[in-house]
Amino acid sequence: MVKLLLARDDVNPNTLNSDGESPLLCASQLGHEGVVRLLLARGDVNPNLTDWEGRTSLWLASHWGREGVVRLLLARDDANPDKPDRESNTPLVEASLFGHEGVVRLLLARGDVNPNKPDKNGRPLWLASSKGYEGIVRLLLARPDVNPHRSDKGGRTPLGIACQRGHFPIIALLRSQTTLCTGMD
């Protein structure tokens, strides 16, 4: 059915439904890789359209851990991998916050993703450290442009929040990157 509709010249694949979502936004959120592939094959599909909360297809796929969809979207040069939503959350922030290690790996492989871009709560390293996601912390620390000393708005560093929450493997990783255990209040 999707193939038949997309073959028609009078069908606009960027039309929003009553909830303010395009077909690509819906398919990306739900992880329908085949539908995403068909939509992206059509040259006039905009991968940067947002819903009413400012979330792109890549943002939604990253939030829900839809690795296959993220891979398809990142293959498009015109997909902005660092576009934040209304709350300043980027796809990398979402994947880091919810423990989607494979998605984080895919996003970091793109050179145009800023791993230090903050949201209202912190940066990807801080968020992954606070949640205990060791694999994501390792991926982020492998990047030379990630600052392990950067604190959140409350002055807490990734090491401080890991210490506070008792994430001992992450504490060991971060201590190997830092000389002082600061922000442990």
N, C-alpha and C positions, 0 to 999 in steps of 0.2 A: 504494500500500500504506500509506504513512504517513497519507494522508488518511482511509483506511478505519479505521485503528487509532485515530486521534485523534477520530473521530466517535463512538466507543464511550464510554459513560459509565463502564464498568468498567476503563478503561485509565488508569493514573496516569502522566502524562508526566514526572514527577519521580523515577520509580523508577530506582535505580542498578543498573548491571550488575555483574558479578563483579569488574571493575576499578575500581569505585567511580565510574563516570561515568554521568551522565544522558544521555538522547537529545540534549538541547540542547548539552551539553558536547561530545559526539562530533561533532555536525553543525557546530558552531562551529569546532572545531579543524580539521576537514577542508574547511571553506569551502563547505558545502552550503547556499547561500542559500535555495533553495526550501524545504528541510526546516526551516531556521531560521524562515523566514516562517510556515510552517504551525504550528510549535510555539508561536511567540510569539502567534499569533492566538488561541490557546486561553488563556483568562484565568487558568487555574490553573498555568501554567508559571512556575517560579521562576528568573529569570535570574541570581540570585545564589548558586545552589547551587555548591558547590565539590567538586573531586575531593580525593583524599587528600593532595595537596600544597597545598591551599588555593587552587587556581586556578579562577577563574570562567570562564564562557563568553566574556565580554569579554576577559579576560586571555589566554585561548588564541587567540582570533581576532586580538588585537593582536600577540601573539608571532609568529604565522605570517603576519601581514600580510594578513589576510582583510578587506579594506576594506568589501566589501559586507555582510558579516556584522557588522562593527563598526558600520556605519551603522544596520542593523536593530536591533541591541541598544541603541544609544544613543538610538534613538527611543522606547524604553520609559523612562518616568519612574522606574520602580522598579529599574532596573539601576544598580548602584553603579559608576561609572566609575573610582573611586579605591581600590577594594578590593585590598589587597595579598595576595600568596600567603604561604606560611610563611616565605619568605626575605625578606619585606618588599618584594618587587618588585610594582609596580603595572602596570596595562596601559600607561601612558605610559612607564614605565621600559623595559618590554619592547620597545615599538615604537621607542623612541629607541635602544636597544642594538642592535637588529637592522636599523636603517635603513629602517623603514617610514614614509616621509614622509607619505603619504596618511593613514595611521592616526593619526599624531601630529597632523596638521591637524584630523581629526575629533574627537579627544579634547580638544584645546585649545579647540575651539569650544564645549565644554560649560563652563559657569561653575563647576561643582563639581569640577573636576580641579585638584589641587595640583601645579604644575610644579616645586616645590621639595622635594617629598617624597622623602626618600632611601631607597635600598635598602641592602643591605650593602656595595655597591661604590661608590656615588655617586648623584648626582642626574641627571635626564635630560640637562641641559645638559653636565655633565661627561662622561657616557657618550657622547653624540653628538660632543663635541669630541675625545674619545679615539679614536673610530672614524673620524673624518674625514667625518662626514655634514653637509656644508655646509647643505643645505636644511633639515634639522631644527634645526641651530644657529640659522639665520635665523628659523624659526618660533618657537623658544623665546625668542630675544632680542627679538622683537616684543611679547612679553608684558611689561607693566610690573611684574608681580609676580615675574619671574625675576631672581634675583640672580646676575650673572655673576662675582662675586668669591668665591662660596661654594666652599670646598674639600671634598675627600673626607676620610675618616678619617686618611689619611696626610699631610694638609696640602697636597695638590696642587690647584690651581685649574683650571678649564676651560682658561684660557690657558696655564698651566704644562704641562698634559698635551698640549695641541695643539703647543706649542713642542717638547716632548720627542719627540713622534712625527712632527714635520715636516709638519703639516697647515697649510700656508701660507695658503690662503684663509680657514681658520677663525681662524688667528692674526690676520689682518687684521680680520676681523669682531669678534673679541673685544677687540683693541687699540682699536678705535673705541669700545668700551664701558668701557675701563679706562685708567688712567693709568700703571700700573706692570706690567711683566711679571714677576709673582711666581710662586714655586713651580716654577721651571724645573729643579730638581734631579732 
